[in-house]
């Protein structure tokens, strides 16, 4: 679910921008080092025994493909942006075929680098996939072609459907079954909207031609070749649809019936573990033709795996387009009482029990920085937002509730809108920039407090990754506001690495267990720690100010507001009525 593109700035991407050359973070191991052109495994003397795992990283604003060596270092990569479509207010769409073509192009370009460095396709043992979650794709199962644009996870066109569903009998039981509250977020309500409003989807459903899936299912289906009809999803992605029972890890008829979905009219992807040598098939065409797809994880689960958060009590926060905090709760799901999501963290099969997580999702993180850049013209490069924020000593009393799509966990306020409080004649661009960064940190604290209540355990540290984590200012602010230690790894490609881990664990001769993986990650130099540096009373005072602003941002999206205002106007004394032209 969320990516933007910067390596060293606050910016905007959980996947730093690389172009296949040697000036990006991804490739700073590849020029003259162990895996470089002149290195031990390079053009002038690589070993055929060296193996690699590929990783498709399909995000909200870009697609990427990376190749990792046995030491979990990326040796080649390519990234490609694609168009985000906003046809109406609150709508957010992708062209499903453009998602596919961007992934295929990234594979081809990264493999060109890989071969140029002296490696061969035969050394790529498997490929893993990680993807933006909840984004909904519908296609014709007879032709394999999409029936409409993909509806992207932050899309809020379903808010009226959600309000209606909340009043239906049994609505209160739904989170106990699937772990998710009713909101505009999951795939279920997106499919319901399409069935009600898109004639192509509706006709395909009535004629039994409709295939449904999240982005992982769509990519796996098409990368295998349409004729193979490999229609699967893993448990981490299925847990974001509201169709899967979190306890059985299978589709639940009670959930499907609640949303009015007839399984005889729609093909749902088969649910399989996140790591499997056979279930996901293999790539049919191109530079990796014949290479098996052996791992699949939703992007936030993948980041937790990439941070080696394998044990209960470990947590990570990814600062991408949105912001996503996952807390490993072990092998039994915990249904939140404080506004969090219960989800599958990972499910690696081979006799291992599935692992669950509590999740807090923030709709706007790096996209808030893009808003300052594109909509307000504050900066020309998202890397520069940190400098702008540091041009002032504090936020000057400004609080920015970045509720562009309502507020997600732990608030779940659908009718909030982005609102800036505290502007005076003293306010400068730097104050608003700082308030934008702080908004993500405040919401992260709210999620951490909810997690503490649900788990009865206070986190001691928080592992971070994603574009905004590159900003020392933002990470220090996060430590100060939350009152806990923040740990940033040297190698930031954690989301892509997680998918590679899932694939590598599925095939023989690659990584063998969690201990090996953890040691490889922990021993890498360059890890940075941010400890709280402000008085706890000051942090609490700032947080109360934020909570007040959140409360005041409610109620801006109300269809009945105009009628209420008109009625109130008619009842006002004539002299007090609004003037008319």
Number of C-alpha atoms within 10 A of each C-alpha: 26 32 30 30 27 24 25 19 22 30 32 33 33 33 30 24 24 21 17 21 15 14 11 17 18 26 20 16 17 21 18 13 14 14 24 21 19 18 17 15 20 23 18 13 13 19 14 11 8 12 20 28 26 32 31 29 31 31 26 27 21 23 26 27 28 30 26 21 19 15 12 22 23 26 23 29 30 25 25 19 17 16 13 14 15 12 9 9 9 14 17 20 22 22 17 22 16 13 24 18 15 19 23 21 18 23 25 17 18 24 25 18 17 21 14 13 23 18 24 15 16 13 15 19 20 29 29 30 32 31 30 24 30 27 27 28 26 29 24 21 20 14 10 19 15 21 20 19 17 24 27 27 23 25 20 23 19 19 21 13 16 17 14 9 17 15 10 10 9 12 14 13 12 19 18 17 20 27 26 24 22 21 21 25 27 24 27 22 24 26 23 16 16 18 18 11 11 13 13 17 24 18 13 21 23 14 11 18 19 24 26 23 28 28 29 27 27 27 25 24 25 20 23 22 17 17 11 12 15 22 26 22 29 28 27 30 32 32 29 26 24 26 27 24 21 28 13 10 20 16 22 16 15 15 21 16 12 15 16 11 18 14 14 10 15 20 20 19 20 17 20 21 22 30 29 25 18 13 21 29 23 23 21 17 13 13 16 20 13 16 19 24 28 29 31 38 36 34 29 30 33 30 32 30 27 28 29 25 22 21 14 14 17 21 26 28 25 30 31 31 30 25 27 27 28 31 27 25 24 20 18 14 21 19 21 22 12 16 20 29 24 28 29 32 33 30 25 23 15 11 7 9 13 20 21 25 29 27 30 27 24 28 27 29 31 30 23 25 28 22 18 19 17 14 10 10 11 20 19 12 17 26 22 17 26 23 17 18 23 15 15 16 10 14 22 18 16 23 26 27 29 27 23 18 23 27 25 23 22 24 18 18 19 23 16 23 21 17 17 16 16 13 15 10 5 8 14 17 17 22 24 27 26 28 25 27 27 25 21 27 24 23 30 24 18 18 28 25 17 21 27 13 14 17 15 9 11 13 18 12 19 23 22 26 28 34 31 35 32 26 20 18 20 20 26 21 25 28 25 23 26 25 21 19 19 25 20 22 20 15 20 25 24 26 30 32 33 31 33 35 32 32 31 27 23 24 19 10 10 18 19 14 10 16 11 10 20 16 11 15 19 13 9 14 10 10 14 11 17 20 17 19 13 14 11 14 9 12 20 15 11 16 19 13 14 21 15 11 19 23 13 15 22 19 14 15 13 11 9 8 12 10 10 10 10 10 11 11 14 10 9 11 8 10 7 8 12 9 7 4 3
